[in-house]
Amino acid sequence: SSRRHDRFIKPTLYAEAGIESYWRIERTEAGPVAHLYTRASGEHYALHRSVNPGENVLAELPYPVQVAPAAWPH
């Protein structure tokens, strides 16, 4: 499924490409949730932060961006 691909395959490909951080968006019953992952070591990423529905956050990685999941279409 796409969820399995997003969680297991893509991070390995991102690490091989030298990508230092990435966002993964997940649907929840409350609305979309944005998860920011940063490279911890080698091909491993660690969760840096999550932005939940109802939050409006100025995220600093990979560059300054306003993240407001509640404003996104469901």
The 8 nearest C-alpha neighbors of each residue, nearest first, counted from 0:
[[1, 3, 2, 4, 5, 6, 7, 8],
 [0, 2, 4, 3, 5, 6, 8, 7],
 [1, 3, 5, 4, 0, 6, 7, 25],
 [2, 4, 6, 0, 5, 1, 7, 8],
 [5, 3, 8, 1, 2, 7, 6, 9],
 [6, 4, 2, 9, 3, 7, 1, 8],
 [7, 5, 3, 4, 2, 8, 9, 10],
 [6, 8, 4, 5, 3, 9, 10, 11],
 [9, 7, 4, 11, 10, 5, 6, 12],
 [8, 10, 12, 5, 11, 7, 13, 4],
 [11, 9, 13, 12, 8, 7, 14, 6],
 [12, 10, 14, 9, 13, 8, 42, 15],
 [11, 13, 9, 15, 10, 14, 16, 8],
 [14, 12, 10, 16, 18, 11, 15, 9],
 [13, 15, 17, 42, 11, 16, 12, 18],
 [16, 14, 12, 13, 17, 11, 42, 18],
 [15, 17, 13, 14, 18, 12, 11, 19],
 [18, 16, 14, 15, 19, 13, 12, 38],
 [19, 17, 13, 14, 16, 20, 21, 15],
 [18, 20, 38, 37, 17, 21, 14, 61],
 [21, 19, 37, 36, 18, 38, 61, 35],
 [20, 22, 36, 35, 37, 23, 19, 61],
 [21, 23, 35, 34, 36, 24, 33, 20],
 [24, 22, 34, 33, 35, 25, 21, 5],
 [23, 25, 33, 32, 34, 22, 31, 26],
 [26, 24, 32, 31, 27, 33, 23, 34],
 [27, 25, 31, 30, 32, 24, 28, 73],
 [26, 28, 30, 29, 31, 25, 32, 52],
 [27, 29, 30, 26, 31, 73, 52, 32],
 [28, 30, 27, 52, 31, 26, 32, 51],
 [31, 29, 27, 28, 52, 26, 32, 73],
 [30, 32, 26, 68, 25, 27, 52, 24],
 [31, 33, 51, 25, 24, 50, 52, 68],
 [34, 32, 24, 50, 49, 23, 22, 25],
 [35, 33, 49, 23, 22, 48, 24, 50],
 [34, 36, 22, 48, 47, 21, 46, 49],
 [37, 35, 46, 47, 45, 20, 21, 44],
 [38, 36, 20, 44, 45, 19, 47, 39],
 [37, 39, 44, 19, 40, 43, 20, 45],
 [38, 40, 44, 43, 45, 37, 41, 42],
 [41, 39, 43, 38, 42, 44, 45, 14],
 [40, 42, 43, 39, 14, 38, 44, 15],
 [41, 43, 14, 11, 40, 44, 15, 38],
 [44, 42, 40, 41, 39, 38, 45, 14],
 [43, 45, 38, 39, 37, 36, 42, 46],
 [46, 44, 36, 37, 39, 47, 38, 43],
 [45, 47, 36, 48, 35, 37, 44, 34],
 [46, 48, 36, 35, 37, 45, 49, 34],
 [49, 47, 35, 46, 34, 50, 36, 33],
 [48, 50, 34, 33, 35, 51, 32, 47],
 [51, 49, 33, 32, 54, 34, 48, 52],
 [50, 52, 32, 54, 53, 49, 68, 33],
 [53, 51, 69, 68, 54, 30, 31, 32],
 [52, 54, 69, 51, 55, 68, 67, 70],
 [55, 53, 52, 51, 67, 56, 50, 68],
 [54, 56, 67, 66, 53, 65, 57, 68],
 [57, 55, 66, 65, 58, 54, 67, 50],
 [56, 58, 65, 64, 66, 63, 59, 55],
 [59, 57, 64, 63, 56, 60, 65, 66],
 [58, 60, 63, 62, 61, 57, 64, 65],
 [61, 59, 62, 58, 63, 20, 64, 35],
 [60, 62, 20, 59, 63, 21, 19, 58],
 [63, 61, 60, 59, 64, 58, 57, 65],
 [64, 62, 59, 58, 60, 57, 65, 61],
 [65, 63, 58, 57, 62, 66, 59, 60],
 [64, 66, 57, 56, 58, 67, 63, 55],
 [65, 67, 56, 55, 57, 64, 68, 58],
 [68, 66, 55, 69, 70, 54, 56, 65],
 [69, 67, 52, 70, 71, 31, 32, 66],
 [70, 68, 52, 53, 71, 67, 30, 31],
 [71, 69, 68, 67, 72, 53, 52, 66],
 [70, 72, 68, 69, 73, 67, 31, 30],
 [71, 73, 70, 69, 68, 31, 30, 26],
 [72, 71, 30, 31, 26, 69, 70, 68]]
